[in-house]
Amino acid sequence: MPKQVMWKPWPPTTAGRPKLCCALHSVCPWFTPTNEAVDATRRSSAAVSSASRLRNAFKRRVREARTRHLGVARRDFMTTSLVTPGAIVGAHPAQTAGPGTAVHGNDLIATVLGHVHEGDGTVSVEALNHVLDIKVGDVVIGIVDKVNEKNAELVIVSLEGQNLPPVANQLRAQLRVTDIVDRYLHQVSDALRRRDVCRAVVTAASPVLRVDMRNDPASGVLHALCHHCGSMMVPDQNGDWNMQCPTCDERTFRALADGYGTGEGHAALNGAGKRWTGATEAHFAKGPAARASFLAEDVREDGRPRSYPRFDTGGGGGGQRRQRSAPGCRLFIGGLDRGVDTDKLRELFSAHGDMTDCVVMTDDAGTSRGFGFVTYGDKAHADAAIAALDGKRINGRRIGVRDADQKRERGERKPQPKGTKLYVGNLSFDTGLDALKSLVAEHANVVGADLVMDNGRSKGFGFVFIAEDADAAKVVEAINGKEVDGRKIRADIAKQGGGGKRGGGGGGNRRSSREERAKREEAEGGGGKRRRRGPKRS
């Protein structure tokens, strides 16, 4: 029923304020409620306020009843303020740090979430939640999360006897391969797999949590799944293998705990202290393939033997072995100029056939090492490249092209004539072997001579053998510096065991690197491989 109101054309004001009208208490200059309407509104408001107070009191009693069993500190959580880790709760050294606090400079800070208590000059913080602190000797339950070659990483699930989660810095534990079982293990995966549930004893709590399963029979794998099909493995001794999958019949080894599954006494299946049999060692020798996890749909368990791929790495070089080409198709190119790169080499050799590989070898700085390799798909193309490019000049340098897979044919070492060996250098390229013999024959009896050649052309030096009874020093003195074919030659006595003495004026004690190289090439038949010239020796 609408409230009774009376109409007034213009409302009077009281103390400069307009009167209120209706139960809504809105400012209205046209309506003024009667006394009966005001009384009804006040009675209704009083009834609503009384019901609201009763309802709030009931809610408060229910809330206190729910938290009464948690203790005073937990009940205060609903009404009082808390301190969080890092909050300043006192001053140091005026106050002493108690449980739940730590000294930070001149302040005491809270290390846990809780309430502050102070007494006898000591400030402490009562934690709302208890913190799990794992110590040495505790027994933990963990799940294998990472399996490396020589260690594994467990995620700590719980501490035996405690139903509290671990703190962040104790969430993971390290397990070494030597701490798994009392048997030699090539890798951790020989006795543990990911998702295995393990029981272990803590051996170190800082700086890294470390656990051990070897010295306690109750420690080990408590639950394991087949890494092929995912079924739960069951203990079953068969030689070195102590686990079997009931689904795919996979057999493997696990470092079992006594209480694996719901049984007991399973640690005896680990064969502690025993050696692996030859068949097991042969299985482990297959390398990564022996420890691979095959998907269930990719494994045919129909009685046929399982074949394992081999992962050869090219003799331990760390990379995959280069595919071998057909015999005679791979060429070695030497004597390249430093400006010739792989693209230029490919452009040069592509005119003789289809290539499957082409590379110029470089050092760590990317500089060419002066040689490279070219591989053709057909041996006829490789032979054509050798015939056309061997000895050709590229950027002013004569290159050599030969079969890279064929050992260089080295002629039998020429027997050296008996006598004193003389080195004669700085010869003209036009000076022949007969001229070299005639040069020395004027001063001694020549029993042999050799002019070092490169692709049919003189390299500008050679060796002359004179009779043993001749005075080699006088012969050297006579011919050293003599002009032959427009060049002043250099002569010296060559040592039979290595380098020779050479001094432009008739001697000296400095070793000749050129003579050493010449002697190496002479031993290889006159066309030996050039080596990088080393530093001079004093």
ZIQUI-V427619 format. One record per residue. N is the residue number from 1. RES is the residue in three letters. PHI is phi in degrees with one decimal (NA if undefined). Layout:
[[N:RES:PHI] [N:RES:PHI]]
This chain:
[[1:MET:NA] [2:PRO:-64.5] [3:LYS:-74.0] [4:GLN:-79.3] [5:VAL:-130.8] [6:MET:-122.7] [7:TRP:-90.3] [8:LYS:-135.1] [9:PRO:-67.5] [10:TRP:-147.7] [11:PRO:-78.0] [12:PRO:-72.5] [13:THR:-113.1] [14:THR:-117.9] [15:ALA:54.9] [16:GLY:76.6] [17:ARG:-117.7] [18:PRO:-69.4] [19:LYS:-77.7] [20:LEU:-95.0] [21:CYS:-134.6] [22:CYS:64.6] [23:ALA:-76.8] [24:LEU:-81.9] [25:HIS:56.9] [26:SER:-89.9] [27:VAL:-77.7] [28:CYS:-138.8] [29:PRO:-79.2] [30:TRP:-112.6] [31:PHE:-122.7] [32:THR:-134.8] [33:PRO:-70.5] [34:THR:-81.0] [35:ASN:-65.2] [36:GLU:-64.3] [37:ALA:-66.3] [38:VAL:-64.1] [39:ASP:-64.7] [40:ALA:-65.1] [41:THR:-65.6] [42:ARG:-66.1] [43:ARG:-64.6] [44:SER:-66.6] [45:SER:-65.6] [46:ALA:-64.6] [47:ALA:-66.0] [48:VAL:-65.6] [49:SER:-63.0] [50:SER:-64.8] [51:ALA:-65.3] [52:SER:-66.4] [53:ARG:-66.1] [54:LEU:-63.4] [55:ARG:-65.3] [56:ASN:-66.2] [57:ALA:-63.8] [58:PHE:-64.9] [59:LYS:-62.2] [60:ARG:-66.2] [61:ARG:-65.8] [62:VAL:-65.9] [63:ARG:-64.2] [64:GLU:-66.5] [65:ALA:-66.3] [66:ARG:-67.6] [67:THR:-107.5] [68:ARG:-65.3] [69:HIS:-79.6] [70:LEU:-87.2] [71:GLY:96.6] [72:VAL:-65.9] [73:ALA:-63.0] [74:ARG:-73.6] [75:ARG:-67.7] [76:ASP:-67.3] [77:PHE:-59.8] [78:MET:-76.8] [79:THR:-125.3] [80:THR:-108.8] [81:SER:-83.5] [82:LEU:-115.4] [83:VAL:-106.5] [84:THR:-105.1] [85:PRO:-55.8] [86:GLY:101.7] [87:ALA:-74.2] [88:ILE:-78.2] [89:VAL:-119.7] [90:GLY:-174.0] [91:ALA:-117.7] [92:HIS:-119.7] [93:PRO:-97.2] [94:ALA:-62.2] [95:GLN:-121.8] [96:THR:-103.4] [97:ALA:-75.9] [98:GLY:-107.5] [99:PRO:-59.1] [100:GLY:83.5] [101:THR:-132.3] [102:ALA:-150.5] [103:VAL:-87.7] [104:HIS:-135.1] [105:GLY:68.6] [106:ASN:-99.7] [107:ASP:-121.2] [108:LEU:-106.1] [109:ILE:-117.9] [110:ALA:-79.1] [111:THR:-109.5] [112:VAL:-135.5] [113:LEU:-85.2] [114:GLY:175.1] [115:HIS:-106.6] [116:VAL:-88.9] [117:HIS:-130.7] [118:GLU:-132.4] [119:GLY:-166.6] [120:ASP:55.8] [121:GLY:77.8] [122:THR:-110.7] [123:VAL:-107.0] [124:SER:-135.5] [125:VAL:-122.9] [126:GLU:-81.3] [127:ALA:-73.2] [128:LEU:-75.3] [129:ASN:-119.0] [130:HIS:-73.7] [131:VAL:-106.0] [132:LEU:-80.1] [133:ASP:-118.2] [134:ILE:-81.4] [135:LYS:-121.0] [136:VAL:-62.0] [137:GLY:99.0] [138:ASP:-70.1] [139:VAL:-105.3] [140:VAL:-119.1] [141:ILE:-112.7] [142:GLY:-140.4] [143:ILE:-114.9] [144:VAL:-67.7] [145:ASP:-108.7] [146:LYS:-130.6] [147:VAL:-124.8] [148:ASN:-101.0] [149:GLU:-68.8] [150:LYS:-118.0] [151:ASN:-157.5] [152:ALA:-130.2] [153:GLU:-123.6] [154:LEU:-107.4] [155:VAL:-94.0] [156:ILE:-73.0] [157:VAL:-93.1] [158:SER:-160.4] [159:LEU:-107.9] [160:GLU:-57.3] [161:GLY:89.4] [162:GLN:-127.2] [163:ASN:-108.1] [164:LEU:-128.1] [165:PRO:-75.1] [166:PRO:-74.2] [167:VAL:-76.3] [168:ALA:-63.0] [169:ASN:-78.0] [170:GLN:-123.3] [171:LEU:-79.8] [172:ARG:-124.5] [173:ALA:-131.0] [174:GLN:-99.3] [175:LEU:-130.4] [176:ARG:-80.9] [177:VAL:-64.7] [178:THR:-80.0] [179:ASP:-106.5] [180:ILE:-93.0] [181:VAL:-152.1] [182:ASP:-81.7] [183:ARG:-153.3] [184:TYR:-72.8] [185:LEU:-116.6] [186:HIS:-68.5] [187:GLN:-143.3] [188:VAL:-62.7] [189:SER:-67.6] [190:ASP:-74.9] [191:ALA:-133.9] [192:LEU:-138.4] [193:ARG:-135.9] [194:ARG:-60.0] [195:ARG:78.6] [196:ASP:-68.2] [197:VAL:-94.1] [198:CYS:-126.2] [199:ARG:-114.6] [200:ALA:-146.0] [201:VAL:-104.6] [202:VAL:-76.4] [203:THR:-107.5] [204:ALA:-152.2] [205:ALA:-104.5] [206:SER:-151.2] [207:PRO:-73.3] [208:VAL:-124.9] [209:LEU:-72.7] [210:ARG:-122.1] [211:VAL:-127.9] [212:ASP:-139.9] [213:MET:-121.0] [214:ARG:-82.8] [215:ASN:-94.6] [216:ASP:-130.5] [217:PRO:-60.9] [218:ALA:-76.1] [219:SER:-93.0] [220:GLY:145.4] [221:VAL:-79.8] [222:LEU:-101.1] [223:HIS:-154.8] [224:ALA:-141.8] [225:LEU:-112.6] [226:CYS:-66.4] [227:HIS:-77.8] [228:HIS:-100.4] [229:CYS:-112.7] [230:GLY:89.0] [231:SER:-76.4] [232:MET:-72.6] [233:MET:-76.4] [234:VAL:-118.6] [235:PRO:-65.7] [236:ASP:-160.6] [237:GLN:-80.0] [238:ASN:-150.2] [239:GLY:68.1] [240:ASP:-80.3] [241:TRP:-81.3] [242:ASN:-119.5] [243:MET:-135.1] [244:GLN:-140.2] [245:CYS:-91.5] [246:PRO:-71.2] [247:THR:-92.7] [248:CYS:-106.3] [249:ASP:63.5] [250:GLU:-70.2] [251:ARG:-114.4] [252:THR:-154.5] [253:PHE:-120.8] [254:ARG:-133.8] [255:ALA:-80.5] [256:LEU:-76.4] [257:ALA:-90.1] [258:ASP:-56.6] [259:GLY:-97.5] [260:TYR:-59.3] [261:GLY:64.6] [262:THR:-118.6] [263:GLY:-96.9] [264:GLU:-154.0] [265:GLY:78.2] [266:HIS:-78.7] [267:ALA:-63.5] [268:ALA:-67.5] [269:LEU:-78.4] [270:ASN:-75.5] [271:GLY:62.7] [272:ALA:-57.8] [273:GLY:81.9] [274:LYS:-92.1] [275:ARG:-90.6] [276:TRP:-73.2] [277:THR:-74.2] [278:GLY:-62.0] [279:ALA:-65.6] [280:THR:-68.4] [281:GLU:-62.4] [282:ALA:-65.1] [283:HIS:-67.6] [284:PHE:-65.2] [285:ALA:-68.3] [286:LYS:-70.2] [287:GLY:77.4] [288:PRO:-58.1] [289:ALA:-64.3] [290:ALA:-69.6] [291:ARG:-108.2] [292:ALA:-73.1] [293:SER:-104.6] [294:PHE:-91.7] [295:LEU:-68.5] [296:ALA:-59.6] [297:GLU:-73.7] [298:ASP:-97.7] [299:VAL:-113.3] [300:ARG:-99.6] [301:GLU:-93.1] [302:ASP:-116.4] [303:GLY:98.0] [304:ARG:-74.9] [305:PRO:-65.9] [306:ARG:-85.7] [307:SER:-100.9] [308:TYR:-112.8] [309:PRO:-70.7] [310:ARG:-101.7] [311:PHE:-110.2] [312:ASP:-75.6] [313:THR:-120.0] [314:GLY:70.3] [315:GLY:72.2] [316:GLY:79.9] [317:GLY:-78.8] [318:GLY:89.0] [319:GLY:-130.0] [320:GLN:-73.6] [321:ARG:-65.4] [322:ARG:-66.9] [323:GLN:-63.0] [324:ARG:-75.6] [325:SER:-92.1] [326:ALA:-65.7] [327:PRO:-58.0] [328:GLY:86.7] [329:CYS:-95.9] [330:ARG:-104.1] [331:LEU:-112.7] [332:PHE:-102.9] [333:ILE:-118.5] [334:GLY:-115.3] [335:GLY:74.9] [336:LEU:-75.2] [337:ASP:-71.1] [338:ARG:-63.9] [339:GLY:-84.8] [340:VAL:-88.5] [341:ASP:-105.4] [342:THR:-64.0] [343:ASP:-64.7] [344:LYS:-67.8] [345:LEU:-65.7] [346:ARG:-65.3] [347:GLU:-64.1] [348:LEU:-72.1] [349:PHE:-94.6] [350:SER:-68.6] [351:ALA:-71.7] [352:HIS:-109.1] [353:GLY:149.1] [354:ASP:-77.7] [355:MET:-102.8] [356:THR:-103.1] [357:ASP:-160.3] [358:CYS:-155.6] [359:VAL:-154.2] [360:VAL:-106.8] [361:MET:-74.0] [362:THR:-128.1] [363:ASP:-90.8] [364:ASP:-63.1] [365:ALA:-85.8] [366:GLY:85.6] [367:THR:-85.6] [368:SER:-60.6] [369:ARG:-93.2] [370:GLY:90.1] [371:PHE:-152.5] [372:GLY:-158.7] [373:PHE:-136.0] [374:VAL:-130.3] [375:THR:-121.7] [376:TYR:-103.2] [377:GLY:-79.3] [378:ASP:-131.8] [379:LYS:-65.7] [380:ALA:-62.7] [381:HIS:-68.7] [382:ALA:-65.4] [383:ASP:-63.6] [384:ALA:-66.3] [385:ALA:-67.2] [386:ILE:-63.5] [387:ALA:-65.5] [388:ALA:-89.7] [389:LEU:-113.5] [390:ASP:-65.4] [391:GLY:87.9] [392:LYS:-75.9] [393:ARG:-88.2] [394:ILE:-125.1] [395:ASN:55.5] [396:GLY:83.4] [397:ARG:-119.7] [398:ARG:-84.6] [399:ILE:-93.6] [400:GLY:-117.2] [401:VAL:-124.7] [402:ARG:-151.4] [403:ASP:-69.3] [404:ALA:-74.2] [405:ASP:-89.9] [406:GLN:-99.8] [407:LYS:-65.3] [408:ARG:-63.7] [409:GLU:-75.2] [410:ARG:-105.5] [411:GLY:-67.0] [412:GLU:-60.3] [413:ARG:-60.9] [414:LYS:-66.6] [415:PRO:-67.0] [416:GLN:-77.8] [417:PRO:-62.0] [418:LYS:-75.3] [419:GLY:153.3] [420:THR:-87.6] [421:LYS:-97.3] [422:LEU:-112.7] [423:TYR:-96.6] [424:VAL:-127.5] [425:GLY:-124.4] [426:ASN:61.6] [427:LEU:-79.7] [428:SER:-72.6] [429:PHE:-64.9] [430:ASP:-90.0] [431:THR:-76.0] [432:GLY:-95.7] [433:LEU:-67.5] [434:ASP:-64.9] [435:ALA:-66.0] [436:LEU:-67.6] [437:LYS:-65.2] [438:SER:-62.1] [439:LEU:-61.0] [440:VAL:-87.8] [441:ALA:-63.4] [442:GLU:-70.2] [443:HIS:-123.3] [444:ALA:-160.5] [445:ASN:-82.4] [446:VAL:-85.0] [447:VAL:-106.4] [448:GLY:179.0] [449:ALA:-153.6] [450:ASP:-146.6] [451:LEU:-105.1] [452:VAL:-71.4] [453:MET:-118.6] [454:ASP:-138.5] [455:ASN:55.8] [456:GLY:80.2] [457:ARG:-124.3] [458:SER:-62.9] [459:LYS:-96.4] [460:GLY:90.2] [461:PHE:-156.6] [462:GLY:-165.2] [463:PHE:-132.7] [464:VAL:-128.2] [465:PHE:-105.7] [466:ILE:-116.7] [467:ALA:-60.3] [468:GLU:-64.7] [469:ASP:-79.9] [470:ALA:-78.6] [471:ASP:-85.9] [472:ALA:-63.3] [473:ALA:-63.4] [474:LYS:-68.8] [475:VAL:-65.2] [476:VAL:-61.8] [477:GLU:-64.4] [478:ALA:-76.1] [479:ILE:-100.3] [480:ASN:-67.2] [481:GLY:85.7] [482:LYS:-73.9] [483:GLU:-89.4] [484:VAL:-133.4] [485:ASP:52.9] [486:GLY:83.6] [487:ARG:-131.3] [488:LYS:-82.7] [489:ILE:-81.8] [490:ARG:-121.2] [491:ALA:-130.7] [492:ASP:-163.0] [493:ILE:-85.6] [494:ALA:-86.9] [495:LYS:-79.5] [496:GLN:-72.8] [497:GLY:-93.7] [498:GLY:171.9] [499:GLY:-76.7] [500:GLY:-111.7] [501:LYS:-86.4] [502:ARG:-146.9] [503:GLY:-142.1] [504:GLY:-55.5] [505:GLY:-105.4] [506:GLY:113.3] [507:GLY:149.3] [508:GLY:141.3] [509:ASN:-115.4] [510:ARG:-87.8] [511:ARG:-79.7] [512:SER:-97.5] [513:SER:-68.3] [514:ARG:-66.9] [515:GLU:-67.1] [516:GLU:-61.2] [517:ARG:-64.8] [518:ALA:-63.6] [519:LYS:-70.0] [520:ARG:-65.4] [521:GLU:-68.2] [522:GLU:-64.9] [523:ALA:-67.8] [524:GLU:-90.9] [525:GLY:100.3] [526:GLY:89.0] [527:GLY:-138.8] [528:GLY:-70.6] [529:LYS:-72.4] [530:ARG:-76.6] [531:ARG:-117.9] [532:ARG:-64.9] [533:ARG:-69.4] [534:GLY:-85.3] [535:PRO:-68.0] [536:LYS:-68.2] [537:ARG:-104.7] [538:SER:-91.5]]
